[in-house]
Amino acid sequence: MSTHARPLADWLAAARDEDLLRLFAARAVRADAPWHDFFDAAEALLDPASLSRVLPALTASEARALLDAASGGEAGQDREQLTALALLRPDGTPYPPVVTAIAGRSIPLPPAAAPASPSSETAAAHAAERAFTTVAVLADLLLIARDSPFALLTGGGVSAGEKRQLAEAGVPTEIVDTLAAIALQAGLAVSADRRLRSSQSAEEWLRSSAADRWAVLVTAFRDALPRGVRSAGGGWVPPEAWPFAHPWDPTWAERAHVLQDAAALLGLIAEDGTEPAWAVSLRRGGDAEAEALARLLPAEVDRIFLQNDLTAIAPGPLQPALDVRLRTIAARESAAQASSYRFTSESVAHAFVAGETEASILDFLTSVSLTGIPQPLGYLIAQTAQRHGLVRVSTDDETGRTRIESSDAHLIQAMAVDQSLRPLALSAHLDSLTTRVGRDTVYWALTDARYPATLVGPDGSLLVRERHPAPPAPAPSGDSTDLMPLITRLRSHQGPDADAAWLDRELEAAVRAKSVLEVTVGMPDGSTRQLLLEATGMGGGRLRGRDRAADVERTLPVSSILTATIVAS
């Protein structure tokens, strides 16, 4: 039992619900915290373990103000924030457990802040190129994650196995983790079940121009920056000061380095540390102004060359919406200012699975081709269209089993003996195959085995399914409404007499610890008497203990005890 918790308990009880929500969220309080009343809350918030978790989150300014207050000075402009974090009393002095927790801590001096120097024309051009590359690579990452979500490590990074596959696809593996973090900040990706998936928001973003894509990323990056590097205007402080932003966080130096790298990848910091023109508004807390950046980006094209060798060449960066659709039909072979794509039977079949038809593919390619549609490509599309749908997967209304049918008996025979399909436990039924496995699972298993499968609904219509449907972006993490039941529970145990409630807690704690108490007892005649008691029990509204001076057992009504102080444990 800490007597220092009483003033904090009183402050918590008098605080508004909104203030408590912010405090509990900032102190990472769990919604299922086993607190009975505000006294429990105060003791927990002043516990050394709890303080050791909140101190690393303090900014350099807040940490310096807390040290000043602990040495008898003023907390200055950070006093209100430190009070809201339950580190300072309303009078600006720190709680004694806080003084103990920060004893011996210091703050390194940051470098003198200098105004950002504008980038030279060459440095700005390099920064723009880096931003363009980052946006393009992130788009590649999201397109791959849309079809095959990435496995994540416990710490949130992409696994080494996934990185090897990404390297084969031409994605620079050294920036994969940084790009994944940027995508999560922007709501373009979702981390669920330790897998990284593209979100519903990513679909619109992927079809936006490079400049619009960049604006979404940098705005989300700026808004997600930790408090220590945010400026009063909503932007950020000079990047060279970032490593000093959270001096009591032992992991901050590495995190600050990651943030600086991300800012450089997004073109917000040039290679020489100067500031490109398009970063000024963001640094000041304004909107992203992509016009200056767009002037330095390569012009996007909306036409391609289709060639007889079943390839397509884009003579420049293809407009994102066209690129996304083309990549559902063809596999991209190289990514540069002139990209190449290759059509194969598998890539065209993938387009049919995604909902394309022979007519829609031909119409699209005709609209973007500068060379028409070469005969070999027309044959490939026609042959794949004829083959697609030969295998029909449906659910039998009578038995509830999944049925596989085909007009090609050879395909039925091949599937029946295909070892890769053994987990489906297929059984012959007349001229079809059936299984207890669900329809969608069977369909994707057949697709993976390169059978021309099609899902069929109860009415015989063809169905289109996404293998990994894009989930919505997660709600903002700052939402702390789940803490309201905890606050309601604390308020329900808030009695009218706080002094009596605190006295009961002190006496109960003294009994549990077999402590020696100095109690002041009010006598019937109005006088008071001091007793030194070794607490032995409490019940029925009475305190039992051995009087150290008289060496006798005494039983005192709790209602007569005016004060109680622990003098020995």
Secondary structure, 3 states (H helix, E strand, C coil): CCCCHHHHHHHHHHCCHHHHHHHHHHCCCCCCCCCCCHHHHHHHHCCHHHHHHHHHHCCHHHHHHHHHHHCCCCCHHHHHHHHHCCCECCCCCECHHHHHHHCCCCCCCCCCCCCCCECCHHHHHHHHHHHHHHHHHHHHHHHHHHHCCEEECCCCCECHHHHHHHHHCCCCHHHHHHHHHHHHHCCCEEEECCEEEECHHHHHHHCCCHHHHHHHHHHHHHHCCCHHHECCCCCECCHHHHHHCCCCCCCHHHHHHHHHHHHHHCCCCCCCCCECHHHHHHHCCCCCCCHHHHCCCCCCECCEEECCCCEEEECCCECHHHHHHHHHHCEEEECCCCEEEECCHHHHHHHHHCCCCHHHHHHHHHHHECCCCCHHHHHHHHHHHHHCCCEEEEECCCCCCEEEEECCHHHHHHHHHCHHHHHHCCEEECCEEEECCCHHHHHHHHHHCCCCEEEECCCCCEECCCCCCCCCCCCCCCCCHHHHHHHHHHHHCCCCCHHHHHHHHHHHHHHHHCCEEEEEEECCCCCEEEEEEEEEEEECCEEEEEECCCCEEEEEEHHHEEEEEEEEC
